[in-house]
Amino acid sequence: MNFSAWSIKNPIPAIMLFVLLSLAGLMSFHKMKVQDFPDIELPMVTVTAVLDGAAPAQLETEVARKLENSVSALQGVKHVYSNITDGVVSLNVEFELEKPISDAVDDVRDAVSNVRGELPADMKDPVIGKVEFSGVPFLVYTVADKQLDEEQLSWFVDNKITRAVRSVPGVGKVARVGGVTREVRIELDPERMTSLGVSSSDVSRQLARTQKDGSGGRADLGGSEQALRTIATVQTVAELAKMEISLSDGRRVRLDQIATIEDTVAERRSIAQLDGKPVVGFEITRSRGASETAVKAEVMKALAKLKAEHPALEITSAYDMAEPVQEGFDGSMGLLYEGALLAVIVVWFFLRDWRATLVSAAALPLSVLPTFIGMYLMGFTLNTVTLLSLALVVGILVDDAIVEIENIVRHLRMGKTPYQAAMEAADEIGLAVVATTFALVAVFLPTAFMGGIPGKFFISFGWTAALAVMASLVVARLLTPMMAAYLLKPIVHQETEGRVMKAYLRLAEWCLNHRKLTALFSILFFIGSLALVPLLPKGFVPADDRSQTLVKIELPPGATLKDTFAVAEQARHILEKQKYITRIYTAVGDGKAGADPFAGGSSGVNKANLTLTLAAREERPVKKTVIEKSIRDALAVLPGARVTVGLGQSGEKLQMIIKSDDPEALALAAANAEKDLRTLPGIGAVTSSASLVRPELIIRPDMAKAADMGVTSLAIADTVRVATVGDFDTALAKLNLPERQVPVVVRLPDSFRSDLEQIKRLRVPASNGGEVMLGQVADVEISSGPSLISRYDRARNVIFDVELNGRPLGDVSAEVAQLPAFKNLPAGVTRAEFGDAEEMGKLFASFGLAMLTGVLCIYMVLVLLFRDFMQPVTILAALPLSIGGAFVALLVANSAFAMPSLIGLIMLMGIATKNSILLVEYAIVARREGMSRFEALMDAGRKRARPIVMTTIAMGAGMLPIAIGWGVDASFRAPMAIAVIGGLITSTFLSLLVVPVVFTFVDDFVQWLGRRRKKAAA
């Protein structure tokens, strides 16, 4: 059925169809969420096991290895990563991508349950969850109020602000940073305790047992039932001070006789500052599927309402990843409009007819709007990937309409009426338009089925591009001919061939007359193109140019909060003198803004994060990578600190792993590797997870003496813990207040912790009811141990992070492979790919497969459409000719051969094929109508050169704003557009000359085969 002819004869159904599609598209567009990147669900499961006070080495043996052995046996497990710090084991279990996340979580939960009986009894039940990209804070605000002290302000954040923000749809988590937490501290008098023979753990446990409300039982009084409750908790500190504690000899003593009781704040473990001023901060994490911009808008409304209720409250934004998302969305939409406008201008420039231009221009919105329907139904969002897909195909969307309208105008110039011209031209060009569209779909759609993590992102890219191209086909076959038939006017004057056309035809004739020479030049051009590949820097994803970055500072284990804060302040003073930094938010000891969602471990008092807000991109002449390099150089003066700069996103660092079951061999290899890595030129900081040794106080019980005196190692551990930091949170007594419970912490004075002799004199309860001094049953000595243990696939590992400092990932990775430390690793130590380097290898393999699949799909589509196995080979000959221009353009623009340029090459395949189809299809038709081969090819060049050049320039114009980087961060988009524009120039020019020559070779081969068959038959 000829849809174009039907639409011309029956225009109303086509008009109504596109009215409905446009309205549905607008509704879908407004319903879609705006995000940075699509929320992908990776089959990665986290297991967090907490055993308060346990050292990393103890946790490795008693917890981590048992959990690893259990989960490693599960089907589909790819890698198991473990990070062990004080009291915490964090396991990341990575499954093969095909594994459904719900099944992965259930399998891990069952595996953990199987070994729960082998884990320490006093350990909390392991918490099992999913790893999600949305699991890191995307908004950080700071709060100040002159009318509230720090404890009141902290409670205001914990109570009022957290409740208000958590009520916002799409908010997943709110966490306070800095500030202090209220507690009732019972500071025991060591001398009074010794004289009365009371231990700190006795006091703490007695308080916990007596300070507890109980329920249970039932009474029947007065003919009705009553529930029985036991209320034993006190309401004030004064009541608590009057409480009596029972001694082992039967005596009793009031609590205030052996301790000082005060309502105070807990020991400070974190500090927050904004531009040097103390504040209390809070971090907001969105839930999966929520839009950053929508959540931010609702959060701001909730905070504005709170501010109206509390006028003295000052709320300041310290870190905002929703702003670049909104900026990227606005910029992408702007690029769409600019690209569309430039494409329309190109059409007008060639046709010089506003009616024809209007018909072509109508194809853009009428192709994009129906695309939103498909995107919405498939659950896609308006994110960097989908908007990039639309921005790149905007030039292609007008192509089919240009080919149709140019052909109709050509028929009008023959003296036909618009109606007749539209009917005949649409019928003549129909097969070519359908073939080119399906060729593009055959190129784009395989990207939606790529493997690896990039494949998860490119599902939406491939489908969005394919949907848009299919929508443009419907417009070109139904709407464009119909609009042309009723809007265009007859053309009286005949158009003569211009100088450019005459020159092209002379050149095409020369190429056809010198076929072998043309073929030789083409082959040399292709070989030369491939020779450019080694000259191109290799990368994964280019570093972004957003206005946020992060400085992470880590001091050696054992550093106090005061030490870390002093270094953080020193760093802040240095940063204040740097150009283009507008705001500095400091979080010492806590804060996860800008953290890696896949990184394990936890924050500590020896770590600080300085979140920097930079000047807007248009207000600074340099890229973020240049500013980060300047920051690295400036912070090199910080003494004894590890400093890393950058948010750690793709394109910013190279990661490597070495692993071994032999800790000593691993430590030696790690030291040599780190030393060699620092010799690499042009890189930033090199950091390793090789655990820095922390100072420890080791208590080794004398088993014979302890048994003789009835003292257990558990009693020693409990006594030491309660005396120095207080009991476990779950074991503490609580002071019940109307809106919260305040923990009651029993411990010895701070001065006690700094005196080794006093620690040795600690009273430890014995089984006979008496007490003995710690020094009598145990040796107490100063030693050291690892502060962090990292494991990879059940072996200890060291992860190296190398800041790329603007250098391409592939280049640095190749240099690392040649370093002596990595080439000559000791026996038992192995290197494994990790992070971006691992994904880069998968990316190139996935794109290679996608390209091969695309070429095969194009060939199959063309065979079906042309009903011929040989001539589609002619069309595919244009593909190698497009590569050279792309590589030259990337080389000139100094862009890396990375993910964006690979996407550009895939697009280029479809566009180059499209141009060839237009030429070959016309030549085949002309030969069927009786023309000789030479005449048919020359006529094809004469009739199809103009639409090919028009579509090429329209596409180039559509991508020009992306290549230049107008109005939006061009770091990811620009290499893609540069590759496409460079390839367009060469593929268009060469395919107009070389494809006819290839056509003749293929035709000669077909005729030779025909003659062979005839001879064989005879």
CORNORRA-V591489 format. One record per residue. N is the residue number from 1. RES is the residue in three letters. SS is DSSP state (H for helix, E for strand, L for the rest). D_CENTER is the distance of its C-alpha to the mean C-alpha in whole Angstrom. Layout:
[[N	RES	SS	D_CENTER] [N	RES	SS	D_CENTER]]
This chain:
[[1	MET	L	47] [2	ASN	L	47] [3	PHE	H	44] [4	SER	H	45] [5	ALA	H	49] [6	TRP	H	48] [7	SER	H	46] [8	ILE	H	49] [9	LYS	H	51] [10	ASN	L	50] [11	PRO	H	47] [12	ILE	H	47] [13	PRO	H	45] [14	ALA	H	42] [15	ILE	H	42] [16	MET	H	42] [17	LEU	H	39] [18	PHE	H	37] [19	VAL	H	38] [20	LEU	H	36] [21	LEU	H	33] [22	SER	H	33] [23	LEU	H	33] [24	ALA	H	31] [25	GLY	H	28] [26	LEU	H	29] [27	MET	H	29] [28	SER	H	25] [29	PHE	H	24] [30	HIS	H	25] [31	LYS	H	24] [32	MET	L	20] [33	LYS	L	17] [34	VAL	E	15] [35	GLN	L	12] [36	ASP	L	9] [37	PHE	L	7] [38	PRO	L	9] [39	ASP	L	9] [40	ILE	L	9] [41	GLU	L	11] [42	LEU	L	12] [43	PRO	L	15] [44	MET	E	14] [45	VAL	E	17] [46	THR	E	18] [47	VAL	E	21] [48	THR	E	22] [49	ALA	E	26] [50	VAL	E	28] [51	LEU	L	31] [52	ASP	L	32] [53	GLY	L	34] [54	ALA	L	33] [55	ALA	L	33] [56	PRO	H	30] [57	ALA	H	33] [58	GLN	H	34] [59	LEU	H	31] [60	GLU	H	30] [61	THR	H	34] [62	GLU	H	34] [63	VAL	H	31] [64	ALA	H	28] [65	ARG	H	30] [66	LYS	H	31] [67	LEU	H	28] [68	GLU	H	27] [69	ASN	H	30] [70	SER	H	30] [71	VAL	H	26] [72	SER	H	26] [73	ALA	L	29] [74	LEU	L	27] [75	GLN	L	27] [76	GLY	L	23] [77	VAL	E	22] [78	LYS	E	20] [79	HIS	E	20] [80	VAL	E	20] [81	TYR	E	19] [82	SER	E	21] [83	ASN	E	21] [84	ILE	E	25] [85	THR	E	26] [86	ASP	L	29] [87	GLY	L	29] [88	VAL	E	26] [89	VAL	E	24] [90	SER	E	21] [91	LEU	E	20] [92	ASN	E	17] [93	VAL	E	18] [94	GLU	E	16] [95	PHE	E	18] [96	GLU	L	19] [97	LEU	L	16] [98	GLU	L	19] [99	LYS	L	20] [100	PRO	L	20] [101	ILE	H	18] [102	SER	H	21] [103	ASP	H	23] [104	ALA	H	21] [105	VAL	H	21] [106	ASP	H	25] [107	ASP	H	26] [108	VAL	H	24] [109	ARG	H	26] [110	ASP	H	29] [111	ALA	H	29] [112	VAL	H	29] [113	SER	H	32] [114	ASN	H	34] [115	VAL	H	34] [116	ARG	H	34] [117	GLY	H	37] [118	GLU	H	37] [119	LEU	L	35] [120	PRO	L	36] [121	ALA	L	38] [122	ASP	L	37] [123	MET	L	33] [124	LYS	L	32] [125	ASP	L	30] [126	PRO	L	27] [127	VAL	E	24] [128	ILE	E	22] [129	GLY	E	19] [130	LYS	E	15] [131	VAL	L	12] [132	GLU	L	10] [133	PHE	H	6] [134	SER	H	9] [135	GLY	H	11] [136	VAL	L	10] [137	PRO	L	13] [138	PHE	L	12] [139	LEU	E	16] [140	VAL	E	19] [141	TYR	E	22] [142	THR	E	25] [143	VAL	E	29] [144	ALA	E	32] [145	ASP	L	36] [146	LYS	L	39] [147	GLN	L	41] [148	LEU	L	39] [149	ASP	L	39] [150	GLU	H	36] [151	GLU	H	36] [152	GLN	H	37] [153	LEU	H	34] [154	SER	H	32] [155	TRP	H	33] [156	PHE	H	33] [157	VAL	H	29] [158	ASP	H	29] [159	ASN	H	32] [160	LYS	H	32] [161	ILE	H	28] [162	THR	H	26] [163	ARG	H	28] [164	ALA	H	28] [165	VAL	H	24] [166	ARG	H	24] [167	SER	L	26] [168	VAL	L	24] [169	PRO	L	22] [170	GLY	L	19] [171	VAL	E	19] [172	GLY	E	18] [173	LYS	E	19] [174	VAL	E	21] [175	ALA	E	21] [176	ARG	E	24] [177	VAL	E	24] [178	GLY	L	27] [179	GLY	L	30] [180	VAL	L	33] [181	THR	L	34] [182	ARG	E	37] [183	GLU	E	39] [184	VAL	E	43] [185	ARG	E	44] [186	ILE	E	47] [187	GLU	E	48] [188	LEU	E	50] [189	ASP	L	53] [190	PRO	H	54] [191	GLU	H	57] [192	ARG	H	58] [193	MET	H	56] [194	THR	H	58] [195	SER	H	61] [196	LEU	H	60] [197	GLY	L	59] [198	VAL	L	56] [199	SER	L	52] [200	SER	H	49] [201	SER	H	47] [202	ASP	H	51] [203	VAL	H	50] [204	SER	H	47] [205	ARG	H	47] [206	GLN	H	50] [207	LEU	H	49] [208	ALA	H	46] [209	ARG	H	49] [210	THR	H	51] [211	GLN	L	48] [212	LYS	L	47] [213	ASP	L	48] [214	GLY	E	49] [215	SER	E	50] [216	GLY	E	52] [217	GLY	E	55] [218	ARG	E	57] [219	ALA	E	60] [220	ASP	E	63] [221	LEU	E	65] [222	GLY	L	67] [223	GLY	L	66] [224	SER	E	63] [225	GLU	E	60] [226	GLN	E	58] [227	ALA	E	54] [228	LEU	E	55] [229	ARG	E	52] [230	THR	E	53] [231	ILE	L	51] [232	ALA	L	52] [233	THR	L	49] [234	VAL	L	50] [235	GLN	L	49] [236	THR	L	49] [237	VAL	H	49] [238	ALA	H	53] [239	GLU	H	54] [240	LEU	H	51] [241	ALA	H	54] [242	LYS	L	57] [243	MET	L	55] [244	GLU	E	57] [245	ILE	E	56] [246	SER	E	58] [247	LEU	L	59] [248	SER	L	60] [249	ASP	L	64] [250	GLY	L	64] [251	ARG	L	64] [252	ARG	E	62] [253	VAL	E	60] [254	ARG	E	58] [255	LEU	H	55] [256	ASP	H	56] [257	GLN	H	58] [258	ILE	H	56] [259	ALA	E	53] [260	THR	E	51] [261	ILE	E	49] [262	GLU	E	47] [263	ASP	E	45] [264	THR	E	42] [265	VAL	E	38] [266	ALA	L	36] [267	GLU	L	36] [268	ARG	L	33] [269	ARG	L	30] [270	SER	L	28] [271	ILE	E	28] [272	ALA	E	26] [273	GLN	E	27] [274	LEU	E	27] [275	ASP	L	28] [276	GLY	L	31] [277	LYS	E	32] [278	PRO	E	32] [279	VAL	E	30] [280	VAL	E	28] [281	GLY	E	24] [282	PHE	E	22] [283	GLU	E	18] [284	ILE	E	17] [285	THR	E	14] [286	ARG	E	14] [287	SER	L	15] [288	ARG	L	13] [289	GLY	L	14] [290	ALA	L	15] [291	SER	L	15] [292	GLU	H	14] [293	THR	H	17] [294	ALA	H	19] [295	VAL	H	18] [296	LYS	H	19] [297	ALA	H	22] [298	GLU	H	23] [299	VAL	H	23] [300	MET	H	25] [301	LYS	H	27] [302	ALA	H	28] [303	LEU	H	28] [304	ALA	H	30] [305	LYS	H	33] [306	LEU	H	32] [307	LYS	H	33] [308	ALA	H	36] [309	GLU	H	38] [310	HIS	L	37] [311	PRO	L	38] [312	ALA	L	38] [313	LEU	L	34] [314	GLU	E	32] [315	ILE	E	28] [316	THR	E	26] [317	SER	E	22] [318	ALA	E	21] [319	TYR	E	17] [320	ASP	E	16] [321	MET	H	12] [322	ALA	H	14] [323	GLU	H	16] [324	PRO	H	14] [325	VAL	H	13] [326	GLN	H	17] [327	GLU	H	17] [328	GLY	H	15] [329	PHE	H	17] [330	ASP	H	20] [331	GLY	H	20] [332	SER	H	19] [333	MET	H	22] [334	GLY	H	24] [335	LEU	H	23] [336	LEU	H	24] [337	TYR	H	27] [338	GLU	H	28] [339	GLY	H	27] [340	ALA	H	30] [341	LEU	H	32] [342	LEU	H	32] [343	ALA	H	33] [344	VAL	H	36] [345	ILE	H	37] [346	VAL	H	37] [347	VAL	H	39] [348	TRP	H	42] [349	PHE	H	42] [350	PHE	H	43] [351	LEU	H	45] [352	ARG	L	46] [353	ASP	L	47] [354	TRP	H	45] [355	ARG	H	46] [356	ALA	H	44] [357	THR	H	41] [358	LEU	H	41] [359	VAL	H	41] [360	SER	H	38] [361	ALA	H	36] [362	ALA	H	36] [363	ALA	H	34] [364	LEU	H	31] [365	PRO	H	31] [366	LEU	H	32] [367	SER	H	30] [368	VAL	H	27] [369	LEU	H	28] [370	PRO	H	29] [371	THR	H	25] [372	PHE	H	24] [373	ILE	H	26] [374	GLY	H	24] [375	MET	H	21] [376	TYR	H	22] [377	LEU	H	24] [378	MET	L	21] [379	GLY	L	19] [380	PHE	L	16] [381	THR	L	15] [382	LEU	E	16] [383	ASN	L	12] [384	THR	H	11] [385	VAL	H	12] [386	THR	H	15] [387	LEU	H	16] [388	LEU	H	16] [389	SER	H	18] [390	LEU	H	20] [391	ALA	H	21] [392	LEU	H	21] [393	VAL	H	24] [394	VAL	H	26] [395	GLY	H	28] [396	ILE	H	29] [397	LEU	H	29] [398	VAL	L	33] [399	ASP	H	34] [400	ASP	H	35] [401	ALA	H	37] [402	ILE	H	38] [403	VAL	H	40] [404	GLU	H	42] [405	ILE	H	43] [406	GLU	H	44] [407	ASN	H	46] [408	ILE	H	47] [409	VAL	H	48] [410	ARG	H	50] [411	HIS	H	52] [412	LEU	H	53] [413	ARG	L	54] [414	MET	L	57] [415	GLY	L	58] [416	LYS	L	57] [417	THR	L	56] [418	PRO	H	53] [419	TYR	H	53] [420	GLN	H	55] [421	ALA	H	52] [422	ALA	H	49] [423	MET	H	51] [424	GLU	H	51] [425	ALA	H	48] [426	ALA	H	46] [427	ASP	H	48] [428	GLU	H	48] [429	ILE	H	44] [430	GLY	H	43] [431	LEU	H	42] [432	ALA	H	40] [433	VAL	H	38] [434	VAL	H	37] [435	ALA	H	37] [436	THR	H	34] [437	THR	H	32] [438	PHE	H	32] [439	ALA	H	31] [440	LEU	H	28] [441	VAL	H	27] [442	ALA	H	28] [443	VAL	H	25] [444	PHE	H	23] [445	LEU	H	23] [446	PRO	H	22] [447	THR	H	19] [448	ALA	H	18] [449	PHE	H	19] [450	MET	L	17] [451	GLY	L	17] [452	GLY	H	14] [453	ILE	H	10] [454	PRO	H	10] [455	GLY	H	13] [456	LYS	H	11] [457	PHE	H	10] [458	PHE	H	13] [459	ILE	H	15] [460	SER	H	15] [461	PHE	H	16] [462	GLY	H	19] [463	TRP	H	20] [464	THR	H	20] [465	ALA	H	22] [466	ALA	H	24] [467	LEU	H	25] [468	ALA	H	26] [469	VAL	H	28] [470	MET	H	30] [471	ALA	H	30] [472	SER	H	32] [473	LEU	H	34] [474	VAL	H	35] [475	VAL	H	36] [476	ALA	H	38] [477	ARG	H	40] [478	LEU	H	41] [479	LEU	H	40] [480	THR	H	41] [481	PRO	H	44] [482	MET	H	46] [483	MET	H	45] [484	ALA	H	46] [485	ALA	H	49] [486	TYR	H	50] [487	LEU	H	49] [488	LEU	L	50] [489	LYS	L	53] [490	PRO	L	55] [491	ILE	L	55] [492	VAL	L	59] [493	HIS	L	58] [494	GLN	L	58] [495	GLU	L	55] [496	THR	L	56] [497	GLU	L	54] [498	GLY	L	52] [499	ARG	H	52] [500	VAL	H	49] [501	MET	H	49] [502	LYS	H	53] [503	ALA	H	51] [504	TYR	H	48] [505	LEU	H	51] [506	ARG	H	53] [507	LEU	H	50] [508	ALA	H	49] [509	GLU	H	53] [510	TRP	H	53] [511	CYS	H	50] [512	LEU	H	52] [513	ASN	H	55] [514	HIS	L	53] [515	ARG	H	51] [516	LYS	H	51] [517	LEU	H	50] [518	THR	H	47] [519	ALA	H	46] [520	LEU	H	46] [521	PHE	H	44] [522	SER	H	41] [523	ILE	H	41] [524	LEU	H	41] [525	PHE	H	39] [526	PHE	H	36] [527	ILE	H	37] [528	GLY	H	36] [529	SER	H	33] [530	LEU	H	32] [531	ALA	H	33] [532	LEU	L	31] [533	VAL	H	28] [534	PRO	H	29] [535	LEU	H	29] [536	LEU	L	25] [537	PRO	L	23] [538	LYS	E	20] [539	GLY	L	16] [540	PHE	L	13] [541	VAL	L	11] [542	PRO	L	13] [543	ALA	L	12] [544	ASP	L	12] [545	ASP	L	15] [546	ARG	L	14] [547	SER	L	17] [548	GLN	E	15] [549	THR	E	15] [550	LEU	E	16] [551	VAL	E	19] [552	LYS	E	19] [553	ILE	E	23] [554	GLU	E	24] [555	LEU	E	28] [556	PRO	L	30] [557	PRO	L	30] [558	GLY	L	33] [559	ALA	L	32] [560	THR	L	33] [561	LEU	H	31] [562	LYS	H	34] [563	ASP	H	33] [564	THR	H	30] [565	PHE	H	30] [566	ALA	H	33] [567	VAL	H	30] [568	ALA	H	28] [569	GLU	H	30] [570	GLN	H	31] [571	ALA	H	28] [572	ARG	H	28] [573	HIS	H	31] [574	ILE	H	30] [575	LEU	H	27] [576	GLU	H	29] [577	LYS	L	31] [578	GLN	L	28] [579	LYS	L	28] [580	TYR	L	25] [581	ILE	E	24] [582	THR	E	25] [583	ARG	E	24] [584	ILE	E	24] [585	TYR	E	23] [586	THR	E	24] [587	ALA	E	23] [588	VAL	E	25] [589	GLY	L	25] [590	ASP	L	22] [591	GLY	L	19] [592	LYS	L	15] [593	ALA	L	14] [594	GLY	L	11] [595	ALA	L	11] [596	ASP	L	9] [597	PRO	L	9] [598	PHE	L	10] [599	ALA	L	13] [600	GLY	L	16] [601	GLY	L	19] [602	SER	L	20] [603	SER	L	21] [604	GLY	L	25] [605	VAL	L	28] [606	ASN	L	27] [607	LYS	E	24] [608	ALA	E	23] [609	ASN	E	20] [610	LEU	E	21] [611	THR	E	18] [612	LEU	E	20] [613	THR	E	20] [614	LEU	E	21] [615	ALA	L	23] [616	ALA	L	22] [617	ARG	H	21] [618	GLU	H	25] [619	GLU	H	26] [620	ARG	L	26] [621	PRO	L	27] [622	VAL	L	24] [623	LYS	L	20] [624	LYS	H	18] [625	THR	H	18] [626	VAL	H	22] [627	ILE	H	22] [628	GLU	H	20] [629	LYS	H	23] [630	SER	H	25] [631	ILE	H	24] [632	ARG	H	24] [633	ASP	H	27] [634	ALA	H	29] [635	LEU	H	27] [636	ALA	L	29] [637	VAL	L	32] [638	LEU	L	31] [639	PRO	L	33] [640	GLY	L	32] [641	ALA	E	28] [642	ARG	E	25] [643	VAL	E	23] [644	THR	E	19] [645	VAL	E	18] [646	GLY	L	14] [647	LEU	L	11] [648	GLY	L	10] [649	GLN	L	7] [650	SER	L	8] [651	GLY	L	11] [652	GLU	L	12] [653	LYS	E	14] [654	LEU	E	16] [655	GLN	E	16] [656	MET	E	19] [657	ILE	E	21] [658	ILE	E	24] [659	LYS	E	26] [660	SER	E	30] [661	ASP	L	32] [662	ASP	L	34] [663	PRO	H	33] [664	GLU	H	35] [665	ALA	H	35] [666	LEU	H	31] [667	ALA	H	31] [668	LEU	H	34] [669	ALA	H	31] [670	ALA	H	28] [671	ALA	H	31] [672	ASN	H	32] [673	ALA	H	28] [674	GLU	H	27] [675	LYS	H	30] [676	ASP	H	30] [677	LEU	H	26] [678	ARG	L	28] [679	THR	L	30] [680	LEU	L	27] [681	PRO	L	28] [682	GLY	L	26] [683	ILE	L	23] [684	GLY	L	22] [685	ALA	L	22] [686	VAL	E	22] [687	THR	E	22] [688	SER	E	22] [689	SER	L	22] [690	ALA	L	26] [691	SER	L	27] [692	LEU	L	29] [693	VAL	E	33] [694	ARG	E	33] [695	PRO	E	37] [696	GLU	E	38] [697	LEU	E	41] [698	ILE	E	42] [699	ILE	E	45] [700	ARG	E	47] [701	PRO	E	49] [702	ASP	L	53] [703	MET	H	53] [704	ALA	H	57] [705	LYS	H	57] [706	ALA	H	55] [707	ALA	H	56] [708	ASP	H	60] [709	MET	H	59] [710	GLY	L	57] [711	VAL	L	53] [712	THR	L	50] [713	SER	H	47] [714	LEU	H	45] [715	ALA	H	48] [716	ILE	H	47] [717	ALA	H	43] [718	ASP	H	44] [719	THR	H	46] [720	VAL	H	44] [721	ARG	H	41] [722	VAL	H	43] [723	ALA	H	45] [724	THR	H	42] [725	VAL	L	39] [726	GLY	L	40] [727	ASP	L	40] [728	PHE	L	37] [729	ASP	H	35] [730	THR	H	36] [731	ALA	H	40] [732	LEU	L	41] [733	ALA	E	43] [734	LYS	E	42] [735	LEU	E	44] [736	ASN	E	43] [737	LEU	L	43] [738	PRO	L	43] [739	GLU	L	39] [740	ARG	L	38] [741	GLN	E	39] [742	VAL	E	39] [743	PRO	E	39] [744	VAL	E	42] [745	VAL	E	42] [746	VAL	E	45] [747	ARG	E	45] [748	LEU	E	47] [749	PRO	L	47] [750	ASP	H	44] [751	SER	H	47] [752	PHE	H	47] [753	ARG	H	44] [754	SER	H	45] [755	ASP	L	48] [756	LEU	H	49] [757	GLU	H	52] [758	GLN	H	51] [759	ILE	H	49] [760	LYS	H	51] [761	ARG	L	54] [762	LEU	L	51] [763	ARG	E	53] [764	VAL	E	52] [765	PRO	E	53] [766	ALA	L	55] [767	SER	L	56] [768	ASN	L	60] [769	GLY	L	59] [770	GLY	L	59] [771	GLU	E	57] [772	VAL	E	57] [773	MET	E	55] [774	LEU	H	52] [775	GLY	H	54] [776	GLN	H	56] [777	VAL	H	54] [778	ALA	E	51] [779	ASP	E	50] [780	VAL	E	48] [781	GLU	E	47] [782	ILE	E	44] [783	SER	E	41] [784	SER	E	38] [785	GLY	E	35] [786	PRO	E	31] [787	SER	L	29] [788	LEU	L	26] [789	ILE	E	26] [790	SER	E	23] [791	ARG	E	24] [792	TYR	E	22] [793	ASP	L	24] [794	ARG	L	27] [795	ALA	E	27] [796	ARG	E	27] [797	ASN	E	24] [798	VAL	E	23] [799	ILE	E	20] [800	PHE	E	20] [801	ASP	E	17] [802	VAL	E	19] [803	GLU	E	18] [804	LEU	L	18] [805	ASN	L	19] [806	GLY	L	19] [807	ARG	L	20] [808	PRO	L	19] [809	LEU	H	17] [810	GLY	H	20] [811	ASP	H	22] [812	VAL	H	22] [813	SER	H	21] [814	ALA	H	24] [815	GLU	H	26] [816	VAL	H	25] [817	ALA	H	26] [818	GLN	L	30] [819	LEU	L	30] [820	PRO	H	33] [821	ALA	H	31] [822	PHE	H	29] [823	LYS	H	32] [824	ASN	L	34] [825	LEU	L	32] [826	PRO	L	35] [827	ALA	L	36] [828	GLY	L	34] [829	VAL	L	31] [830	THR	E	28] [831	ARG	E	25] [832	ALA	E	22] [833	GLU	E	19] [834	PHE	L	16] [835	GLY	H	12] [836	ASP	H	11] [837	ALA	H	15] [838	GLU	H	15] [839	GLU	H	13] [840	MET	H	15] [841	GLY	H	18] [842	LYS	H	17] [843	LEU	H	15] [844	PHE	H	19] [845	ALA	H	20] [846	SER	H	19] [847	PHE	H	19] [848	GLY	H	23] [849	LEU	H	23] [850	ALA	H	22] [851	MET	H	24] [852	LEU	H	27] [853	THR	H	27] [854	GLY	H	27] [855	VAL	H	30] [856	LEU	H	32] [857	CYS	H	31] [858	ILE	H	32] [859	TYR	H	35] [860	MET	H	36] [861	VAL	H	36] [862	LEU	H	38] [863	VAL	H	40] [864	LEU	H	41] [865	LEU	H	41] [866	PHE	H	44] [867	ARG	L	45] [868	ASP	L	45] [869	PHE	L	44] [870	MET	L	45] [871	GLN	H	44] [872	PRO	H	40] [873	VAL	H	40] [874	THR	H	41] [875	ILE	H	38] [876	LEU	H	36] [877	ALA	L	38] [878	ALA	H	36] [879	LEU	H	33] [880	PRO	H	33] [881	LEU	H	35] [882	SER	H	31] [883	ILE	H	30] [884	GLY	H	32] [885	GLY	H	31] [886	ALA	H	27] [887	PHE	H	28] [888	VAL	H	30] [889	ALA	H	28] [890	LEU	H	25] [891	LEU	H	28] [892	VAL	H	29] [893	ALA	L	26] [894	ASN	L	25] [895	SER	L	21] [896	ALA	L	20] [897	PHE	E	20] [898	ALA	L	16] [899	MET	H	14] [900	PRO	H	15] [901	SER	H	19] [902	LEU	H	19] [903	ILE	H	18] [904	GLY	H	21] [905	LEU	H	23] [906	ILE	H	23] [907	MET	H	24] [908	LEU	H	27] [909	MET	H	28] [910	GLY	H	28] [911	ILE	H	30] [912	ALA	H	32] [913	THR	H	33] [914	LYS	H	34] [915	ASN	H	36] [916	SER	H	38] [917	ILE	H	39] [918	LEU	H	41] [919	LEU	H	43] [920	VAL	H	44] [921	GLU	H	44] [922	TYR	H	47] [923	ALA	H	48] [924	ILE	H	49] [925	VAL	H	50] [926	ALA	H	53] [927	ARG	H	54] [928	ARG	H	55] [929	GLU	L	57] [930	GLY	L	59] [931	MET	L	58] [932	SER	L	58] [933	ARG	H	54] [934	PHE	H	55] [935	GLU	H	56] [936	ALA	H	53] [937	LEU	H	50] [938	MET	H	52] [939	ASP	H	52] [940	ALA	H	48] [941	GLY	H	47] [942	ARG	H	49] [943	LYS	H	48] [944	ARG	H	44] [945	ALA	H	44] [946	ARG	H	43] [947	PRO	H	41] [948	ILE	H	39] [949	VAL	H	39] [950	MET	H	38] [951	THR	H	35] [952	THR	H	34] [953	ILE	H	34] [954	ALA	H	33] [955	MET	H	30] [956	GLY	H	30] [957	ALA	H	30] [958	GLY	H	28] [959	MET	H	25] [960	LEU	H	27] [961	PRO	H	25] [962	ILE	H	22] [963	ALA	H	23] [964	ILE	H	25] [965	GLY	L	22] [966	TRP	L	24] [967	GLY	L	22] [968	VAL	L	19] [969	ASP	L	16] [970	ALA	L	17] [971	SER	L	15] [972	PHE	L	13] [973	ARG	H	16] [974	ALA	H	19] [975	PRO	H	19] [976	MET	H	19] [977	ALA	H	22] [978	ILE	H	24] [979	ALA	H	24] [980	VAL	H	25] [981	ILE	H	28] [982	GLY	H	29] [983	GLY	H	29] [984	LEU	H	31] [985	ILE	H	34] [986	THR	H	35] [987	SER	H	34] [988	THR	H	36] [989	PHE	H	39] [990	LEU	H	40] [991	SER	H	39] [992	LEU	H	42] [993	LEU	H	44] [994	VAL	H	43] [995	VAL	H	42] [996	PRO	H	46] [997	VAL	H	47] [998	VAL	H	45] [999	PHE	H	46] [1000	THR	H	50] [1001	PHE	H	49] [1002	VAL	H	47] [1003	ASP	H	50] [1004	ASP	H	53] [1005	PHE	H	51] [1006	VAL	H	52] [1007	GLN	H	55] [1008	TRP	H	56] [1009	LEU	H	55] [1010	GLY	H	57] [1011	ARG	H	60] [1012	ARG	H	59] [1013	ARG	H	59] [1014	LYS	H	62] [1015	LYS	H	64] [1016	ALA	H	63] [1017	ALA	H	64] [1018	ALA	L	67]]
